[in-house]
Amino acid sequence: MKSHIAAEIDALSLPMDQDTLVCPAIPYLGCHVVSGSCCRDQKSAADRYYK
C-alpha cells in the first residue's frame, strides 16, 4: 500500500493529460483519489454518462 505522499508524487510524474488536470480538482461521482485508476475510471464513467 503506497503512502498518500507517494501516490501524489506518482500523480505528478504522470503525463499532464486531461485526466491528471481535471480529476484532482473535480471529484467525479464521489471519487477523491488524486492518482490511480479510481480517478481515471470515474472520469471515464462520467464522460460516458454525460455524452
N, C-alpha and C positions, 0 to 999 in steps of 0.2 A: 504493500500500500504506500503510495507516494505521499509525501507531506504536501500540505496546501501550497507552501512556498515553491516546492519542486514543480508542482503542477503549473503554477503561474510562470515559472521560468520556461517550462516546456511550451506554454502558450505563447510566450514572447518570441520563442525561436521558430514558431510556425510561420509559413509564408503569410504575408498580410493580405489575405483574400477577404471576401465579403463575410465569411463565417467568423473569422477571428476579430473583425472590426465590429460586427453587429451583435454577436452573441453576448459578450460581457456587458454591453450597455443595455440591451433589451432582452430580458429573460423570456424565452418562448415557452408557453404552456407550463409555467411554473419552474422551469429549469434555470438554476442559477449557477451552473457549473461553468467556470471560466474556460477550461480546456478539457479536451476529451470528447468521446463520441456522443455523450449525452447532449451537449450543447449543439453540436452539428446535426445530430439526428432530430432534435426537437425543432431546430430551424427548418430543416428539410420538410418535416411533417407540417409545420406551419405554412411554409411556402406552398406545399401541395394543397393544403386545406383552403387557402385564400385565393388560389388561382382559379 
